[in-house]
Amino acid sequence: MAATENGLTINNEISMELPALAPNQGLEAFKDIAFGSFAGMVGKIIEYPFDTVKVRLQSQPDHLPLRYNGPLDCFRQSFQADGFRGLYRGISAPMMGAAVENSCLFFSYRVVQDVLRATYYSTSETLPFSALLFSGAASGSITSLALTPIELIKCNMQVPTDGPGAKPPSPLKLMVAVFRQDGILGFWRGQMGTLIRETGGGAAWFGGYEGVSAFFRSYQHSASPTGSPQVESPTLPIHQQMLAGAAAGISYNFFFYPADTIKSRLQTEDISNTACTKRQTFWGVGKALWQQQGLRGLYRGCGITCARSAPSSAFIFTIYEGLRSYFK
């Protein structure tokens, strides 16, 4: 085996070309992690009260009358019980989760695109929309592994405690309860739902943003007086970036919302009940929910989720793209 300038030569006959990734990968990775984390935390502050309502609507027991009649009733009861602070209960874990999720999403999304360019496309070639969808799906599936344990703790902190004076459990107490009940693998309870949601949702999230952005760029090109082609995609105005981000957030949540509903049901089971010897499965919960409440039960809380995801994703993409442009 002998090394060559562009690859590896085996027995001086067969040459294996190694993909050449973009330079400065370390600096680009740092930007993805730092900018994605900051944008994700800002988005989480905006959306968290709506996310709390969504989880409480999703986690209502099947065998009891519904505690909330809808999102507005859930807001009212939650505010009367715990005040505005109660809507932000457990935000520490989601803030960390938002930083992890968005940094992983943007980092892996760029890396997958670099690999595709180095393997199948020219490094200067604009990737087709199908490749962008694949990159988004791949980034979502990777992110799901880091996100499931964080969402497990978050969902259990958002569910209201029983009793008027009951104190909500701390994240550390919940982590100890999960480990005692199910071991280390218990932190990945609901992984199937997170994987389905994040894989499909990643394709929908990035696909929605890229698709709407491409539409705006095409409109700008057709409206230009010269109509001359541009080498690089023009930077969109902030309001168009926010519209593209809002479309991405709605697409992410709407298409794969049933998987998130099932995941929330799984993750909000009583983890302190040691008498429970057999946990439900993802498909078992989904089948039971479909038989009891149909499609409406799988989409309970979807409206408020899409409503909160629109401004949240708009700010996430706008902040990330703005920081990227500023620190070129």
C-alpha positions in Angstrom: 0.0 0.0 0.0 1.4 3.4 -1.0 0.1 6.9 -0.3 -0.5 9.3 -3.2 -1.3 13.0 -3.2 -5.1 12.6 -3.9 -5.9 9.2 -2.3 -4.6 5.7 -1.4 -3.2 3.2 -3.9 -3.5 -0.4 -3.1 -1.0 -2.8 -4.9 -0.2 0.1 -7.3 -3.4 -0.8 -9.2 -6.5 0.3 -7.4 -6.9 3.9 -6.4 -9.4 4.9 -3.7 -10.3 8.6 -3.7 -10.9 10.0 -0.3 -13.6 12.8 -0.1 -12.1 16.2 0.5 -14.2 18.1 3.0 -14.2 21.8 3.3 -11.3 23.5 5.1 -11.5 25.0 8.6 -13.9 22.3 9.8 -13.0 23.1 13.4 -13.9 26.8 13.1 -17.1 26.0 11.2 -18.1 23.4 13.8 -17.5 26.0 16.6 -19.7 28.5 14.8 -22.5 25.9 14.3 -22.4 24.9 18.0 -22.1 28.4 19.4 -24.6 30.1 17.1 -27.0 27.2 17.1 -27.0 27.0 20.9 -27.6 30.7 21.4 -30.4 30.8 18.8 -32.0 27.7 20.3 -32.1 29.1 23.8 -33.7 32.3 22.6 -36.3 30.3 20.7 -37.0 28.2 23.8 -37.6 31.2 26.0 -40.2 32.3 23.5 -42.0 29.0 23.0 -41.7 27.4 26.5 -45.1 28.4 28.0 -46.8 27.1 24.9 -44.8 23.9 25.1 -45.9 23.4 28.7 -49.5 23.6 27.6 -48.9 21.2 24.8 -47.3 18.5 27.1 -50.2 18.9 29.6 -52.8 18.4 26.9 -50.9 15.4 25.5 -50.4 13.7 28.8 -54.0 13.6 30.0 -54.9 10.0 31.1 -57.2 8.0 28.9 -59.2 6.4 31.7 -60.2 9.8 33.3 -62.3 12.7 32.1 -60.2 15.3 30.3 -58.8 17.8 32.7 -58.5 20.6 30.1 -61.1 21.5 27.5 -58.4 23.0 25.2 -55.3 25.2 25.1 -57.0 28.3 26.4 -58.5 26.4 29.3 -55.2 24.8 30.0 -53.5 28.2 30.1 -56.2 29.5 32.5 -56.0 26.6 34.9 -52.2 26.5 34.8 -51.9 30.2 35.5 -54.5 30.1 38.3 -52.7 27.2 39.9 -49.0 28.3 39.7 -49.0 31.8 38.1 -46.8 32.7 35.2 -43.9 31.0 36.8 -45.6 27.7 36.6 -45.7 27.9 32.8 -41.9 28.0 32.9 -41.6 25.1 35.3 -38.7 22.8 34.3 -37.2 25.2 31.8 -33.6 24.4 32.9 -33.6 21.0 31.1 -35.3 22.4 27.9 -32.8 25.3 27.8 -30.0 22.8 27.7 -31.9 20.7 25.3 -32.5 23.6 23.0 -28.8 24.4 22.9 -27.9 20.7 22.3 -30.7 20.2 19.7 -30.1 23.3 17.6 -26.3 23.0 17.7 -26.5 19.4 16.7 -29.0 20.1 14.0 -27.1 22.9 12.3 -23.7 21.2 12.8 -24.8 17.8 11.4 -26.8 19.5 8.6 -23.7 21.3 7.3 -21.5 18.2 7.7 -23.9 15.9 5.8 -24.0 18.5 3.0 -20.2 18.7 2.9 -20.0 14.9 2.7 -22.6 14.8 -0.1 -20.7 17.5 -2.1 -17.4 15.7 -1.6 -18.8 12.3 -2.6 -21.5 12.9 -5.2 -21.5 16.5 -6.2 -19.0 19.2 -7.0 -17.8 21.3 -4.1 -19.0 24.5 -5.8 -22.3 22.9 -6.9 -25.6 23.9 -5.3 -27.2 20.8 -3.8 -30.6 19.8 -5.2 -33.6 20.0 -2.9 -33.7 16.2 -2.4 -30.2 16.3 -1.1 -31.2 19.1 1.4 -34.1 17.0 2.6 -31.8 14.0 3.1 -29.3 16.2 5.0 -32.2 17.5 7.2 -33.4 14.0 7.9 -29.9 12.7 8.7 -29.3 15.6 11.1 -32.6 15.0 12.9 -31.9 11.3 13.4 -28.4 12.1 14.9 -29.9 14.8 17.2 -32.6 12.5 18.5 -30.0 10.4 20.4 -29.0 13.5 22.4 -32.5 14.9 22.8 -34.5 12.0 24.2 -33.0 12.0 27.8 -33.4 15.8 28.0 -37.0 15.6 26.8 -37.8 12.8 29.3 -36.9 15.0 32.2 -38.6 18.0 30.7 -41.9 16.3 30.1 -42.1 14.9 33.6 -41.4 18.3 35.1 -44.1 20.0 33.0 -46.9 17.6 34.1 -48.8 19.1 37.0 -48.3 17.4 40.4 -51.1 15.9 42.3 -52.4 17.7 45.4 -52.8 21.5 46.0 -49.5 21.9 47.9 -47.4 19.3 46.1 -43.9 20.4 45.3 -42.7 19.7 41.7 -39.8 17.3 41.6 -36.3 18.6 40.7 -34.4 17.4 37.6 -31.9 15.6 39.8 -34.7 13.7 41.7 -36.3 12.7 38.4 -33.0 11.5 37.0 -32.4 9.3 40.1 -36.0 7.9 39.8 -35.5 7.0 36.1 -32.1 5.3 36.8 -33.5 3.3 39.8 -36.6 2.2 37.8 -35.2 1.4 34.4 -31.4 1.8 34.5 -29.3 3.8 32.1 -31.4 2.8 29.1 -34.4 4.3 30.9 -33.2 7.7 29.8 -33.9 6.8 26.2 -37.5 5.9 26.9 -39.5 7.3 24.0 -36.5 7.1 21.7 -38.6 5.7 18.9 -41.0 8.6 19.0 -38.1 11.1 19.1 -36.4 9.4 16.2 -39.4 9.4 14.0 -40.2 13.0 14.9 -36.7 14.3 14.5 -35.9 12.4 11.4 -39.0 13.4 9.5 -39.1 16.7 11.3 -35.5 17.5 10.4 -36.4 17.0 6.8 -39.5 19.1 7.1 -37.7 21.8 9.2 -34.8 22.4 6.9 -36.8 21.6 3.8 -39.5 24.2 4.7 -36.8 26.8 5.3 -34.8 26.0 2.2 -38.0 25.8 0.0 -39.5 29.1 1.1 -36.1 30.8 0.9 -35.6 29.4 -2.6 -39.0 30.8 -3.5 -38.1 34.3 -2.2 -34.8 34.2 -4.1 -36.5 33.1 -7.3 -38.9 36.0 -6.9 -36.1 38.4 -6.3 -34.3 37.2 -9.4 -37.4 37.4 -11.6 -38.2 40.9 -10.2 -34.6 42.2 -10.8 -34.3 44.6 -13.8 -31.4 42.7 -15.4 -32.5 39.2 -14.6 -28.9 38.2 -14.7 -27.9 35.0 -12.9 -26.1 35.3 -9.6 -23.2 33.2 -8.5 -24.2 33.1 -4.9 -27.6 33.1 -3.4 -28.5 36.6 -2.2 -29.0 37.3 1.4 -32.7 37.5 2.2 -34.3 40.4 4.1 -35.0 39.7 7.7 -38.7 39.6 7.2 -38.3 36.9 4.5 -35.9 34.9 6.7 -38.5 35.0 9.5 -41.3 33.9 7.2 -39.1 31.0 5.9 -38.3 30.1 9.5 -42.0 30.3 10.6 -42.9 27.9 7.7 -40.2 25.6 8.8 -41.5 25.4 12.4 -45.0 24.7 11.3 -43.9 22.0 8.9 -41.7 20.4 11.5 -44.5 20.2 14.1 -47.6 19.4 12.0 -46.5 16.5 9.8 -45.0 14.4 12.6 -47.0 15.6 15.6 -48.6 12.1 16.4 -45.1 10.7 17.1 -44.5 13.5 19.6 -47.9 12.8 21.3 -47.1 9.1 21.7 -43.6 10.0 23.0 -45.1 12.4 25.6 -47.5 9.7 26.8 -44.6 7.2 27.2 -42.3 9.7 29.0 -44.9 10.9 31.5 -45.8 7.5 32.9 -45.3 7.3 36.6 -41.5 6.6 36.8 -41.7 6.4 40.6 -44.2 3.5 40.5 -42.0 0.5 41.1 -45.0 -1.8 41.1 -45.2 -1.3 37.3 -43.3 -4.3 36.0 -44.0 -3.8 32.3 -43.7 -0.6 30.4 -45.8 0.3 27.4 -44.3 0.3 23.9 -44.4 3.1 21.4 -46.6 1.1 19.0 -48.8 -0.1 21.9 -49.5 3.5 23.1 -50.2 4.6 19.5 -52.6 1.8 18.9 -54.5 2.4 22.1 -54.7 6.1 21.6 -56.0 5.6 18.0 -58.7 3.2 19.2 -59.8 5.4 22.0 -59.7 8.9 20.5 -58.8 8.5 16.8 -56.8 11.0 14.8 -58.0 13.8 17.0 -56.3 12.3 20.1 -53.0 12.0 18.2 -53.2 15.7 17.2 -54.3 17.1 20.6 -52.5 20.3 21.2 -51.2 20.6 17.7 -52.7 24.0 17.1 -50.9 25.7 19.9 -47.7 23.8 19.1 -47.7 25.1 15.5 -48.6 28.6 16.8 -45.6 28.7 19.2 -43.2 27.0 16.7 -43.7 29.7 14.1 -42.2 32.6 16.0 -39.7 30.4 17.7 -38.3 28.9 14.5 -38.4 32.3 12.8 -36.1 33.7 15.5 -33.9 30.6 15.5 -33.1 30.8 11.8 -32.9 34.6 11.7 -30.4 34.7 14.7 -28.4 31.8 13.3 -28.1 33.3 9.8 -27.4 36.7 11.2 -24.6 35.5 13.4 -23.2 33.4 10.5 -23.2 36.5 8.2 -21.7 38.7 10.8 -18.8 36.4 11.7 -17.8 35.2 8.3 
